Amino acid sequence: MQARTFTVPGMTCAHCEEAIRSSVGRVSGVSSVTVDLAAMSVVVAGPAFDDEAVRDAIDDAGFDVAPA
Ligand SMILES: [Cu+2]
């Protein structure tokens, strides 16, 4: 099991949250996506996933990931 927290400052509402959840949820090896709008965080967990693929999925949803 692997978990990473990504900081995504551009999320403002439930639609943003859903867009991220749906896009990141399709990444291979991801089993859960937890979005916290107030904390601007996206916590991704799963058996094995590629950080870069998650970043790309967040990007595809129309959001920028803050540099770690
Ligand atoms: Cu929104």
N, CA, C, O and the ligand as a Tripos MOL2 file, in Angstrom:
@<TRIPOS>MOLECULE
protein
  273   271    69     0     0
PROTEIN
NO_CHARGES

@<TRIPOS>ATOM
      1 N           0.8520   -1.2000    0.0000 N.3       1 MET1
      2 CA          0.0000    0.0000    0.0000 C.3       1 MET1
      3 C           0.8810    1.2410    0.0000 C.2       1 MET1
      4 O           1.9160    1.3060    0.6630 O.2       1 MET1
      5 N           0.4420    2.1880   -0.7460 N.am      2 GLN2
      6 CA          1.2200    3.3870   -0.9720 C.3       2 GLN2
      7 C           0.2630    4.5620   -0.8230 C.2       2 GLN2
      8 O          -0.8940    4.4620   -1.2330 O.2       2 GLN2
      9 N           0.7100    5.6600   -0.2520 N.am      3 ALA3
     10 CA         -0.1410    6.8470   -0.1370 C.3       3 ALA3
     11 C           0.6980    8.0920   -0.3410 C.2       3 ALA3
     12 O           1.8190    8.1890    0.1580 O.2       3 ALA3
     13 N           0.1490    9.0390   -1.0750 N.am      4 ARG4
     14 CA          0.8600   10.2940   -1.3320 C.3       4 ARG4
     15 C          -0.1410   11.4330   -1.1910 C.2       4 ARG4
     16 O          -1.3220   11.2910   -1.5080 O.2       4 ARG4
     17 N           0.3550   12.5550   -0.7130 N.am      5 THR5
     18 CA         -0.4770   13.7510   -0.6440 C.3       5 THR5
     19 C           0.0140   14.7560   -1.6790 C.2       5 THR5
     20 O           1.1970   15.0970   -1.7200 O.2       5 THR5
     21 N          -0.9020   15.2210   -2.5040 N.am      6 PHE6
     22 CA         -0.5860   16.2340   -3.5100 C.3       6 PHE6
     23 C          -1.2900   17.5250   -3.1210 C.2       6 PHE6
     24 O          -2.4410   17.5030   -2.6820 O.2       6 PHE6
     25 N          -0.6030   18.6440   -3.2800 N.am      7 THR7
     26 CA         -1.2180   19.9330   -2.9880 C.3       7 THR7
     27 C          -1.7350   20.5420   -4.2950 C.2       7 THR7
     28 O          -0.9760   20.7680   -5.2370 O.2       7 THR7
     29 N          -3.0470   20.8020   -4.3260 N.am      8 VAL8
     30 CA         -3.6930   21.3170   -5.5350 C.3       8 VAL8
     31 C          -4.4800   22.5770   -5.1570 C.2       8 VAL8
     32 O          -5.6410   22.4870   -4.7550 O.2       8 VAL8
     33 N          -3.8500   23.7480   -5.2870 N.am      9 PRO9
     34 CA         -4.4540   24.9910   -4.8040 C.3       9 PRO9
     35 C          -5.6980   25.4390   -5.5760 C.2       9 PRO9
     36 O          -6.5020   26.2050   -5.0430 O.2       9 PRO9
     37 N          -5.8750   24.9790   -6.8210 N.am     10 GLY10
     38 CA         -6.9620   25.5150   -7.6440 C.3      10 GLY10
     39 C          -8.3460   24.9570   -7.3750 C.2      10 GLY10
     40 O          -9.3080   25.3920   -8.0080 O.2      10 GLY10
     41 N          -8.4780   24.0140   -6.4630 N.am     11 MET11
     42 CA         -9.7880   23.3940   -6.2250 C.3      11 MET11
     43 C         -10.6420   24.3040   -5.3500 C.2      11 MET11
     44 O         -10.2100   24.7510   -4.2870 O.2      11 MET11
     45 N         -11.8610   24.5700   -5.8150 N.am     12 THR12
     46 CA        -12.6960   25.4960   -5.0380 C.3      12 THR12
     47 C         -14.0530   24.9370   -4.6400 C.2      12 THR12
     48 O         -14.6730   25.4530   -3.7100 O.2      12 THR12
     49 N         -14.5290   23.9110   -5.3060 N.am     13 CYS13
     50 CA        -15.8940   23.4770   -5.0060 C.3      13 CYS13
     51 C         -16.0510   21.9800   -5.2510 C.2      13 CYS13
     52 O         -15.0990   21.2910   -5.6200 O.2      13 CYS13
     53 N         -17.2580   21.4990   -5.0420 N.am     14 ALA14
     54 CA        -17.5390   20.0700   -5.1820 C.3      14 ALA14
     55 C         -17.3130   19.5790   -6.6060 C.2      14 ALA14
     56 O         -16.9840   18.4120   -6.8150 O.2      14 ALA14
     57 N         -17.4880   20.4640   -7.5880 N.am     15 HIS15
     58 CA        -17.2510   20.0520   -8.9670 C.3      15 HIS15
     59 C         -15.7640   19.8060   -9.2200 C.2      15 HIS15
     60 O         -15.3860   18.8530   -9.9010 O.2      15 HIS15
     61 N         -14.9450   20.6650   -8.6700 N.am     16 CYS16
     62 CA        -13.4950   20.4620   -8.7780 C.3      16 CYS16
     63 C         -13.1370   19.1280   -8.1340 C.2      16 CYS16
     64 O         -12.3900   18.3270   -8.6960 O.2      16 CYS16
     65 N         -13.6790   18.9120   -6.9580 N.am     17 GLU17
     66 CA        -13.3960   17.6830   -6.2240 C.3      17 GLU17
     67 C         -13.7770   16.4620   -7.0500 C.2      17 GLU17
     68 O         -13.0070   15.5070   -7.1450 O.2      17 GLU17
     69 N         -14.9550   16.4950   -7.6410 N.am     18 GLU18
     70 CA        -15.4320   15.3620   -8.4190 C.3      18 GLU18
     71 C         -14.5720   15.1440   -9.6590 C.2      18 GLU18
     72 O         -14.2890   14.0050  -10.0310 O.2      18 GLU18
     73 N         -14.1570   16.2380  -10.2970 N.am     19 ALA19
     74 CA        -13.3180   16.1220  -11.4980 C.3      19 ALA19
     75 C         -11.9940   15.4410  -11.1470 C.2      19 ALA19
     76 O         -11.5180   14.5700  -11.8760 O.2      19 ALA19
     77 N         -11.4150   15.8470  -10.0330 N.am     20 ILE20
     78 CA        -10.1460   15.2540   -9.5960 C.3      20 ILE20
     79 C         -10.3470   13.7900   -9.2130 C.2      20 ILE20
     80 O          -9.5770   12.9180   -9.6150 O.2      20 ILE20
     81 N         -11.3840   13.5380   -8.4380 N.am     21 ARG21
     82 CA        -11.6290   12.1630   -7.9790 C.3      21 ARG21
     83 C         -11.8230   11.2280   -9.1550 C.2      21 ARG21
     84 O         -11.3110   10.1080   -9.1680 O.2      21 ARG21
     85 N         -12.5680   11.7000  -10.1390 N.am     22 SER22
     86 CA        -12.8720   10.8640  -11.2830 C.3      22 SER22
     87 C         -11.6180   10.6300  -12.1400 C.2      22 SER22
     88 O         -11.3680    9.5060  -12.5770 O.2      22 SER22
     89 N         -10.8450   11.6680  -12.3770 N.am     23 SER23
     90 CA         -9.6530   11.5230  -13.2170 C.3      23 SER23
     91 C          -8.5690   10.6940  -12.5240 C.2      23 SER23
     92 O          -8.0090    9.7730  -13.1200 O.2      23 SER23
     93 N          -8.2800   11.0220  -11.2780 N.am     24 VAL24
     94 CA         -7.2230   10.2980  -10.5590 C.3      24 VAL24
     95 C          -7.6680    8.8660  -10.2600 C.2      24 VAL24
     96 O          -6.8450    7.9520  -10.2090 O.2      24 VAL24
     97 N          -8.9650    8.6790  -10.0650 N.am     25 GLY25
     98 CA         -9.4890    7.3430   -9.7620 C.3      25 GLY25
     99 C          -9.2700    6.3530  -10.8940 C.2      25 GLY25
    100 O          -9.3190    5.1410  -10.6830 O.2      25 GLY25
    101 N          -9.0280    6.8720  -12.1060 N.am     26 ARG26
    102 CA         -8.7940    5.9910  -13.2570 C.3      26 ARG26
    103 C          -7.3320    5.5930  -13.4040 C.2      26 ARG26
    104 O          -6.9980    4.7430  -14.2300 O.2      26 ARG26
    105 N          -6.4550    6.2050  -12.6040 N.am     27 VAL27
    106 CA         -5.0310    5.8680  -12.7080 C.3      27 VAL27
    107 C          -4.8000    4.4490  -12.1950 C.2      27 VAL27
    108 O          -5.3150    4.0570  -11.1470 O.2      27 VAL27
    109 N          -4.0280    3.7050  -12.9450 N.am     28 SER28
    110 CA         -3.7200    2.3300  -12.5790 C.3      28 SER28
    111 C          -3.0780    2.2390  -11.1990 C.2      28 SER28
    112 O          -2.1200    2.9570  -10.9120 O.2      28 SER28
    113 N          -3.5970    1.3650  -10.3460 N.am     29 GLY29
    114 CA         -3.0110    1.1430   -9.0320 C.3      29 GLY29
    115 C          -3.5310    2.0660   -7.9450 C.2      29 GLY29
    116 O          -3.0980    1.9830   -6.7960 O.2      29 GLY29
    117 N          -4.4610    2.9470   -8.3020 N.am     30 VAL30
    118 CA         -5.0610    3.8440   -7.3030 C.3      30 VAL30
    119 C          -6.3670    3.2300   -6.8150 C.2      30 VAL30
    120 O          -7.2190    2.8450   -7.6170 O.2      30 VAL30
    121 N          -6.5200    3.1400   -5.4850 N.am     31 SER31
    122 CA         -7.7840    2.5950   -4.9700 C.3      31 SER31
    123 C          -8.6090    3.6170   -4.2090 C.2      31 SER31
    124 O          -9.8100    3.4240   -4.0240 O.2      31 SER31
    125 N          -7.9830    4.7060   -3.7620 N.am     32 SER32
    126 CA         -8.7940    5.7290   -3.1230 C.3      32 SER32
    127 C          -8.2230    7.1120   -3.3340 C.2      32 SER32
    128 O          -7.0070    7.3030   -3.3590 O.2      32 SER32
    129 N          -9.1190    8.0760   -3.4860 N.am     33 VAL33
    130 CA         -8.7520    9.4760   -3.6940 C.3      33 VAL33
    131 C          -9.5530   10.2960   -2.6970 C.2      33 VAL33
    132 O         -10.7830   10.3030   -2.7330 O.2      33 VAL33
    133 N          -8.8550   10.9840   -1.8100 N.am     34 THR34
    134 CA         -9.5330   11.7890   -0.8030 C.3      34 THR34
    135 C          -9.1670   13.2550   -1.0050 C.2      34 THR34
    136 O          -8.0000   13.6350   -0.9180 O.2      34 THR34
    137 N         -10.1790   14.0660   -1.2750 N.am     35 VAL35
    138 CA         -9.9510   15.4850   -1.5350 C.3      35 VAL35
    139 C         -10.3730   16.3000   -0.3200 C.2      35 VAL35
    140 O         -11.4680   16.1220    0.2130 O.2      35 VAL35
    141 N          -9.4930   17.1910    0.1100 N.am     36 ASP36
    142 CA         -9.8350   18.1200    1.1900 C.3      36 ASP36
    143 C          -9.6820   19.5370    0.6330 C.2      36 ASP36
    144 O          -8.5710   20.0500    0.4960 O.2      36 ASP36
    145 N         -10.8100   20.1510    0.3210 N.am     37 LEU37
    146 CA        -10.7840   21.4670   -0.3170 C.3      37 LEU37
    147 C         -10.1260   22.5060    0.5790 C.2      37 LEU37
    148 O          -9.3190   23.3080    0.1090 O.2      37 LEU37
    149 N         -10.4610   22.5000    1.8620 N.am     38 ALA38
    150 CA         -9.9230   23.4940    2.7910 C.3      38 ALA38
    151 C          -8.4100   23.3860    2.8980 C.2      38 ALA38
    152 O          -7.7060   24.3920    2.9830 O.2      38 ALA38
    153 N          -7.9210   22.1600    2.8930 N.am     39 ALA39
    154 CA         -6.4740   21.9280    3.0180 C.3      39 ALA39
    155 C          -5.7830   21.9540    1.6560 C.2      39 ALA39
    156 O          -4.5570   21.8660    1.5840 O.2      39 ALA39
    157 N          -6.5620   22.0750    0.5680 N.am     40 MET40
    158 CA         -6.0370   22.0480   -0.8020 C.3      40 MET40
    159 C          -5.2600   20.7620   -1.0610 C.2      40 MET40
    160 O          -4.2910   20.7620   -1.8200 O.2      40 MET40
    161 N          -5.6770   19.6760   -0.4390 N.am     41 SER41
    162 CA         -4.9190   18.4470   -0.5820 C.3      41 SER41
    163 C          -5.7120   17.3430   -1.2820 C.2      41 SER41
    164 O          -6.9350   17.2480   -1.1780 O.2      41 SER41
    165 N          -4.9580   16.5220   -1.9940 N.am     42 VAL42
    166 CA         -5.5120   15.3150   -2.6110 C.3      42 VAL42
    167 C          -4.6640   14.1620   -2.1070 C.2      42 VAL42
    168 O          -3.4790   14.0650   -2.4270 O.2      42 VAL42
    169 N          -5.2730   13.2910   -1.3190 N.am     43 VAL43
    170 CA         -4.5540   12.1450   -0.7860 C.3      43 VAL43
    171 C          -4.9120   10.9310   -1.6350 C.2      43 VAL43
    172 O          -6.0760   10.5440   -1.7360 O.2      43 VAL43
    173 N          -3.8910   10.3440   -2.2390 N.am     44 VAL44
    174 CA         -4.0820    9.2210   -3.1470 C.3      44 VAL44
    175 C          -3.4850    7.9760   -2.5060 C.2      44 VAL44
    176 O          -2.3540    8.0020   -2.0220 O.2      44 VAL44
    177 N          -4.2430    6.8940   -2.5050 N.am     45 ALA45
    178 CA         -3.7440    5.6460   -1.9300 C.3      45 ALA45
    179 C          -4.0660    4.4890   -2.8580 C.2      45 ALA45
    180 O          -5.0120    4.5380   -3.6440 O.2      45 ALA45
    181 N          -3.2590    3.4550   -2.7460 N.am     46 GLY46
    182 CA         -3.4930    2.2790   -3.5650 C.3      46 GLY46
    183 C          -2.3280    1.3270   -3.4490 C.2      46 GLY46
    184 O          -1.3100    1.6520   -2.8390 O.2      46 GLY46
    185 N          -2.4730    0.1530   -4.0310 N.am     47 PRO47
    186 CA         -1.4350   -0.8670   -3.9310 C.3      47 PRO47
    187 C          -0.1250   -0.4320   -4.5850 C.2      47 PRO47
    188 O           0.9480   -0.7120   -4.0500 O.2      47 PRO47
    189 N          -0.1920    0.2320   -5.7060 N.am     48 ALA48
    190 CA          1.0180    0.6700   -6.4090 C.3      48 ALA48
    191 C           0.6210    1.6050   -7.5290 C.2      48 ALA48
    192 O          -0.0890    1.2080   -8.4530 O.2      48 ALA48
    193 N           1.0770    2.8550   -7.4530 N.am     49 PHE49
    194 CA          0.7840    3.7850   -8.5430 C.3      49 PHE49
    195 C           2.0010    4.6630   -8.7890 C.2      49 PHE49
    196 O           2.8960    4.7820   -7.9530 O.2      49 PHE49
    197 N           1.9990    5.2670   -9.9580 N.am     50 ASP50
    198 CA          3.0940    6.1340  -10.3580 C.3      50 ASP50
    199 C           2.7210    7.5880  -10.0440 C.2      50 ASP50
    200 O           1.6950    8.0780  -10.5130 O.2      50 ASP50
    201 N           3.5400    8.2680   -9.2610 N.am     51 ASP51
    202 CA          3.2690    9.6650   -8.8980 C.3      51 ASP51
    203 C           3.0520   10.5340  -10.1300 C.2      51 ASP51
    204 O           2.1810   11.4030  -10.1570 O.2      51 ASP51
    205 N           3.8620   10.2760  -11.1420 N.am     52 GLU52
    206 CA          3.7840   11.0980  -12.3540 C.3      52 GLU52
    207 C           2.4480   10.8980  -13.0610 C.2      52 GLU52
    208 O           1.8940   11.8400  -13.6260 O.2      52 GLU52
    209 N           1.9270    9.6570  -13.0270 N.am     53 ALA53
    210 CA          0.6300    9.3810  -13.6450 C.3      53 ALA53
    211 C          -0.4790   10.1090  -12.8960 C.2      53 ALA53
    212 O          -1.4430   10.5770  -13.5020 O.2      53 ALA53
    213 N          -0.3360   10.2030  -11.5680 N.am     54 VAL54
    214 CA         -1.3310   10.9300  -10.7710 C.3      54 VAL54
    215 C          -1.2620   12.4220  -11.0880 C.2      54 VAL54
    216 O          -2.2890   13.0830  -11.2440 O.2      54 VAL54
    217 N          -0.0470   12.9390  -11.1790 N.am     55 ARG55
    218 CA          0.1090   14.3640  -11.5340 C.3      55 ARG55
    219 C          -0.5090   14.6460  -12.8980 C.2      55 ARG55
    220 O          -1.1840   15.6590  -13.0820 O.2      55 ARG55
    221 N          -0.2770   13.7460  -13.8520 N.am     56 ASP56
    222 CA         -0.8500   13.9150  -15.1890 C.3      56 ASP56
    223 C          -2.3740   13.8990  -15.1310 C.2      56 ASP56
    224 O          -3.0370   14.6700  -15.8250 O.2      56 ASP56
    225 N          -2.9290   13.0110  -14.2930 N.am     57 ALA57
    226 CA         -4.3900   12.9040  -14.1840 C.3      57 ALA57
    227 C          -4.9780   14.1760  -13.5790 C.2      57 ALA57
    228 O          -6.0470   14.6270  -13.9900 O.2      57 ALA57
    229 N          -4.2850   14.7470  -12.6100 N.am     58 ILE58
    230 CA         -4.7480   16.0030  -12.0010 C.3      58 ILE58
    231 C          -4.6720   17.1130  -13.0510 C.2      58 ILE58
    232 O          -5.5680   17.9500  -13.1600 O.2      58 ILE58
    233 N          -3.5860   17.0980  -13.8160 N.am     59 ASP59
    234 CA         -3.4120   18.0630  -14.8950 C.3      59 ASP59
    235 C          -4.5150   17.9170  -15.9450 C.2      59 ASP59
    236 O          -5.0740   18.9100  -16.4110 O.2      59 ASP59
    237 N          -4.8220   16.6670  -16.3110 N.am     60 ASP60
    238 CA         -5.8700   16.3920  -17.2950 C.3      60 ASP60
    239 C          -7.2220   16.9070  -16.8100 C.2      60 ASP60
    240 O          -8.0630   17.3080  -17.6150 O.2      60 ASP60
    241 N          -7.4290   16.8960  -15.5020 N.am     61 ALA61
    242 CA         -8.6910   17.3790  -14.9440 C.3      61 ALA61
    243 C          -8.7370   18.9140  -14.9610 C.2      61 ALA61
    244 O          -9.7720   19.5140  -14.6710 O.2      61 ALA61
    245 N          -7.6130   19.5330  -15.3010 N.am     62 GLY62
    246 CA         -7.5880   20.9830  -15.4280 C.3      62 GLY62
    247 C          -6.9870   21.7150  -14.2330 C.2      62 GLY62
    248 O          -7.2080   22.9120  -14.0540 O.2      62 GLY62
    249 N          -6.2270   20.9880  -13.4190 N.am     63 PHE63
    250 CA         -5.6580   21.6110  -12.2210 C.3      63 PHE63
    251 C          -4.1430   21.4710  -12.2080 C.2      63 PHE63
    252 O          -3.5720   20.5780  -12.8340 O.2      63 PHE63
    253 N          -3.5120   22.3790  -11.4780 N.am     64 ASP64
    254 CA         -2.0620   22.3320  -11.3210 C.3      64 ASP64
    255 C          -1.7120   21.7940   -9.9450 C.2      64 ASP64
    256 O          -2.3420   22.1400   -8.9460 O.2      64 ASP64
    257 N          -0.7030   20.9470   -9.9100 N.am     65 VAL65
    258 CA         -0.1910   20.4350   -8.6520 C.3      65 VAL65
    259 C           0.9260   21.3630   -8.1830 C.2      65 VAL65
    260 O           1.8490   21.6590   -8.9420 O.2      65 VAL65
    261 N           0.8450   21.8190   -6.9450 N.am     66 ALA66
    262 CA          1.9020   22.6750   -6.4100 C.3      66 ALA66
    263 C           3.1720   21.8470   -6.2680 C.2      66 ALA66
    264 O           3.1060   20.6610   -5.9420 O.2      66 ALA66
    265 N           4.3260   22.4600   -6.5090 N.am     67 PRO67
    266 CA          5.5820   21.7320   -6.3390 C.3      67 PRO67
    267 C           5.7040   21.2160   -4.9060 C.2      67 PRO67
    268 O           5.3100   21.8960   -3.9590 O.2      67 PRO67
    269 N           6.2450   20.0250   -4.7560 N.am     68 ALA68
    270 CA          6.3630   19.4200   -3.4250 C.3      68 ALA68
    271 C           7.4010   20.1780   -2.6020 C.2      68 ALA68
    272 O           7.6500   19.8270   -1.4490 O.2      68 ALA68
    273 CU        -15.0320   23.8120   -8.5240 Cu       69 CU69
@<TRIPOS>BOND
     1     1     2 1
     2     2     3 1
     3     3     4 2
     4     3     5 am
     5     5     6 1
     6     6     7 1
     7     7     8 2
     8     7     9 am
     9     9    10 1
    10    10    11 1
    11    11    12 2
    12    11    13 am
    13    13    14 1
    14    14    15 1
    15    15    16 2
    16    15    17 am
    17    17    18 1
    18    18    19 1
    19    19    20 2
    20    19    21 am
    21    21    22 1
    22    22    23 1
    23    23    24 2
    24    23    25 am
    25    25    26 1
    26    26    27 1
    27    27    28 2
    28    27    29 am
    29    29    30 1
    30    30    31 1
    31    31    32 2
    32    31    33 am
    33    33    34 1
    34    34    35 1
    35    35    36 2
    36    35    37 am
    37    37    38 1
    38    38    39 1
    39    39    40 2
    40    39    41 am
    41    41    42 1
    42    42    43 1
    43    43    44 2
    44    43    45 am
    45    45    46 1
    46    46    47 1
    47    47    48 2
    48    47    49 am
    49    49    50 1
    50    50    51 1
    51    51    52 2
    52    51    53 am
    53    53    54 1
    54    54    55 1
    55    55    56 2
    56    55    57 am
    57    57    58 1
    58    58    59 1
    59    59    60 2
    60    59    61 am
    61    61    62 1
    62    62    63 1
    63    63    64 2
    64    63    65 am
    65    65    66 1
    66    66    67 1
    67    67    68 2
    68    67    69 am
    69    69    70 1
    70    70    71 1
    71    71    72 2
    72    71    73 am
    73    73    74 1
    74    74    75 1
    75    75    76 2
    76    75    77 am
    77    77    78 1
    78    78    79 1
    79    79    80 2
    80    79    81 am
    81    81    82 1
    82    82    83 1
    83    83    84 2
    84    83    85 am
    85    85    86 1
    86    86    87 1
    87    87    88 2
    88    87    89 am
    89    89    90 1
    90    90    91 1
    91    91    92 2
    92    91    93 am
    93    93    94 1
    94    94    95 1
    95    95    96 2
    96    95    97 am
    97    97    98 1
    98    98    99 1
    99    99   100 2
   100    99   101 am
   101   101   102 1
   102   102   103 1
   103   103   104 2
   104   103   105 am
   105   105   106 1
   106   106   107 1
   107   107   108 2
   108   107   109 am
   109   109   110 1
   110   110   111 1
   111   111   112 2
   112   111   113 am
   113   113   114 1
   114   114   115 1
   115   115   116 2
   116   115   117 am
   117   117   118 1
   118   118   119 1
   119   119   120 2
   120   119   121 am
   121   121   122 1
   122   122   123 1
   123   123   124 2
   124   123   125 am
   125   125   126 1
   126   126   127 1
   127   127   128 2
   128   127   129 am
   129   129   130 1
   130   130   131 1
   131   131   132 2
   132   131   133 am
   133   133   134 1
   134   134   135 1
   135   135   136 2
   136   135   137 am
   137   137   138 1
   138   138   139 1
   139   139   140 2
   140   139   141 am
   141   141   142 1
   142   142   143 1
   143   143   144 2
   144   143   145 am
   145   145   146 1
   146   146   147 1
   147   147   148 2
   148   147   149 am
   149   149   150 1
   150   150   151 1
   151   151   152 2
   152   151   153 am
   153   153   154 1
   154   154   155 1
   155   155   156 2
   156   155   157 am
   157   157   158 1
   158   158   159 1
   159   159   160 2
   160   159   161 am
   161   161   162 1
   162   162   163 1
   163   163   164 2
   164   163   165 am
   165   165   166 1
   166   166   167 1
   167   167   168 2
   168   167   169 am
   169   169   170 1
   170   170   171 1
   171   171   172 2
   172   171   173 am
   173   173   174 1
   174   174   175 1
   175   175   176 2
   176   175   177 am
   177   177   178 1
   178   178   179 1
   179   179   180 2
   180   179   181 am
   181   181   182 1
   182   182   183 1
   183   183   184 2
   184   183   185 am
   185   185   186 1
   186   186   187 1
   187   187   188 2
   188   187   189 am
   189   189   190 1
   190   190   191 1
   191   191   192 2
   192   191   193 am
   193   193   194 1
   194   194   195 1
   195   195   196 2
   196   195   197 am
   197   197   198 1
   198   198   199 1
   199   199   200 2
   200   199   201 am
   201   201   202 1
   202   202   203 1
   203   203   204 2
   204   203   205 am
   205   205   206 1
   206   206   207 1
   207   207   208 2
   208   207   209 am
   209   209   210 1
   210   210   211 1
   211   211   212 2
   212   211   213 am
   213   213   214 1
   214   214   215 1
   215   215   216 2
   216   215   217 am
   217   217   218 1
   218   218   219 1
   219   219   220 2
   220   219   221 am
   221   221   222 1
   222   222   223 1
   223   223   224 2
   224   223   225 am
   225   225   226 1
   226   226   227 1
   227   227   228 2
   228   227   229 am
   229   229   230 1
   230   230   231 1
   231   231   232 2
   232   231   233 am
   233   233   234 1
   234   234   235 1
   235   235   236 2
   236   235   237 am
   237   237   238 1
   238   238   239 1
   239   239   240 2
   240   239   241 am
   241   241   242 1
   242   242   243 1
   243   243   244 2
   244   243   245 am
   245   245   246 1
   246   246   247 1
   247   247   248 2
   248   247   249 am
   249   249   250 1
   250   250   251 1
   251   251   252 2
   252   251   253 am
   253   253   254 1
   254   254   255 1
   255   255   256 2
   256   255   257 am
   257   257   258 1
   258   258   259 1
   259   259   260 2
   260   259   261 am
   261   261   262 1
   262   262   263 1
   263   263   264 2
   264   263   265 am
   265   265   266 1
   266   266   267 1
   267   267   268 2
   268   267   269 am
   269   269   270 1
   270   270   271 1
   271   271   272 2
@<TRIPOS>SUBSTRUCTURE
     1 MET1         2 RESIDUE 1 A MET
     2 GLN2         6 RESIDUE 1 A GLN
     3 ALA3        10 RESIDUE 1 A ALA
     4 ARG4        14 RESIDUE 1 A ARG
     5 THR5        18 RESIDUE 1 A THR
     6 PHE6        22 RESIDUE 1 A PHE
     7 THR7        26 RESIDUE 1 A THR
     8 VAL8        30 RESIDUE 1 A VAL
     9 PRO9        34 RESIDUE 1 A PRO
    10 GLY10       38 RESIDUE 1 A GLY
    11 MET11       42 RESIDUE 1 A MET
    12 THR12       46 RESIDUE 1 A THR
    13 CYS13       50 RESIDUE 1 A CYS
    14 ALA14       54 RESIDUE 1 A ALA
    15 HIS15       58 RESIDUE 1 A HIS
    16 CYS16       62 RESIDUE 1 A CYS
    17 GLU17       66 RESIDUE 1 A GLU
    18 GLU18       70 RESIDUE 1 A GLU
    19 ALA19       74 RESIDUE 1 A ALA
    20 ILE20       78 RESIDUE 1 A ILE
    21 ARG21       82 RESIDUE 1 A ARG
    22 SER22       86 RESIDUE 1 A SER
    23 SER23       90 RESIDUE 1 A SER
    24 VAL24       94 RESIDUE 1 A VAL
    25 GLY25       98 RESIDUE 1 A GLY
    26 ARG26      102 RESIDUE 1 A ARG
    27 VAL27      106 RESIDUE 1 A VAL
    28 SER28      110 RESIDUE 1 A SER
    29 GLY29      114 RESIDUE 1 A GLY
    30 VAL30      118 RESIDUE 1 A VAL
    31 SER31      122 RESIDUE 1 A SER
    32 SER32      126 RESIDUE 1 A SER
    33 VAL33      130 RESIDUE 1 A VAL
    34 THR34      134 RESIDUE 1 A THR
    35 VAL35      138 RESIDUE 1 A VAL
    36 ASP36      142 RESIDUE 1 A ASP
    37 LEU37      146 RESIDUE 1 A LEU
    38 ALA38      150 RESIDUE 1 A ALA
    39 ALA39      154 RESIDUE 1 A ALA
    40 MET40      158 RESIDUE 1 A MET
    41 SER41      162 RESIDUE 1 A SER
    42 VAL42      166 RESIDUE 1 A VAL
    43 VAL43      170 RESIDUE 1 A VAL
    44 VAL44      174 RESIDUE 1 A VAL
    45 ALA45      178 RESIDUE 1 A ALA
    46 GLY46      182 RESIDUE 1 A GLY
    47 PRO47      186 RESIDUE 1 A PRO
    48 ALA48      190 RESIDUE 1 A ALA
    49 PHE49      194 RESIDUE 1 A PHE
    50 ASP50      198 RESIDUE 1 A ASP
    51 ASP51      202 RESIDUE 1 A ASP
    52 GLU52      206 RESIDUE 1 A GLU
    53 ALA53      210 RESIDUE 1 A ALA
    54 VAL54      214 RESIDUE 1 A VAL
    55 ARG55      218 RESIDUE 1 A ARG
    56 ASP56      222 RESIDUE 1 A ASP
    57 ALA57      226 RESIDUE 1 A ALA
    58 ILE58      230 RESIDUE 1 A ILE
    59 ASP59      234 RESIDUE 1 A ASP
    60 ASP60      238 RESIDUE 1 A ASP
    61 ALA61      242 RESIDUE 1 A ALA
    62 GLY62      246 RESIDUE 1 A GLY
    63 PHE63      250 RESIDUE 1 A PHE
    64 ASP64      254 RESIDUE 1 A ASP
    65 VAL65      258 RESIDUE 1 A VAL
    66 ALA66      262 RESIDUE 1 A ALA
    67 PRO67      266 RESIDUE 1 A PRO
    68 ALA68      270 RESIDUE 1 A ALA
    69 CU69       273 GROUP 0 **** ****
